[in-house]
Amino acid sequence: MFTLEGLIDDVKKNNIGLDAVMAIQDDVLLGLKRFNGPVKHNVFSVAKTHTVTGIGMAIDEGLLKLSDKPVDFFPEILPEDLDERWYDVTLENLLTMCSGHGKPHLMVIDRKRLRGEAEDPLPKEMQEEWLRFAFDCPMVYQPGEKFNYGNLAPYVAGRMLEKAVGKTLLDYLYEKMWQPLGVEKPVWETDQAGHTFPASDLYLDIVDMAKLGQIYLGMGEYRGRRYLSREWVENATRKHVDSNVINPAGYAKDEEMGYGFYIWENSLEGSYRAYGREGQFVIVIPDKNAVVATQAMHSNVQDVLDLVWEHIVPQL
């Protein structure tokens, strides 16, 4: 019989900041434990996987292509001294975090500067249009050359999606996914102009967060409704590039397993995950027809993954 007792004991013994854990197999709830009651949790970069899900839907509709280029979508915003390498950046480069930039951009400090909340705010024209900041960030590599995790690539990709579909990412995903799933329209951060911030700051209950994994587990189909094509799921979830450790608190070996389209590969062969900082995970395990979700505020994220590998997977 499935139990979360061992996991709960481990959480208490090792002071792991787990807020909730949920395991589903064969579309049956095996276990759900909330340590702090129901809460709409910031899922951080699990937002990126929701973003790429919207992009997959738009590609399935013929509204976007992986070969599309941001410079063609926003010619009126490009600076005169734009790095020539931007002209080779494709949507696919953005989805694999291989835009050519050498360090993370549009992280918390950048966004505070863009909101005028820092001591050194950015120019007003950048505050009003964050793409001006994105196109101004220095490039170091050729597009596609090197994985560099950050928020700039998903921001630009999300803006391309919004232009292609004619509505915000939040509204598009609500129409195409959350509303059919019976999920209340969530809170999601925006920039100064009202564009959804695709990289982070999306708030979801763990039950609603796990539904994303159910869609991918079903190869794009969930409870009789198709949300994504099988081809898109296969492409988005396979390894496209080598990845590297990004977690600042403790070595996270699973960060080195490879990267798809805003989806990480796992050390558990054949499985993959949506991954947000502090331990937000939607783990898809096709071989077991299972989805495991976690929400946490625990800086050493490998501790949270290891709970799944040690206590949940052996019971599946």
Buried (B, 14 or more C-beta within 10 A) or exposed (E): EEEBEBBBEBBEEEEBBBBBBBBBBEEEEBBBBBBEEEBBBBBBBBBBBBBBBBBBBBBBEEBBEBEBBBBEBBEEBBEEEBBEBBEEBBBBBBBBBBBBBEEBBBBEEBBBBBBEEBEEBBEEEBBEBBBBBBBBBEBEBEBBBBBBBBBBBBBBBBBBBBBBBEBBBBBBBBBBBBEEBEBEEBEBBBBBEEBBBBBBBBBBBBBBBBBBBBBBBBBBBBEEEEBBBEEBBEBBBEBBBEBEBBBEEEEBEBBBBBBBBBBBBBBBEEBBBBBBBBBBBBBBBBEBBBBBBBBBBBBBBBBBBBBBBEBBBEBB
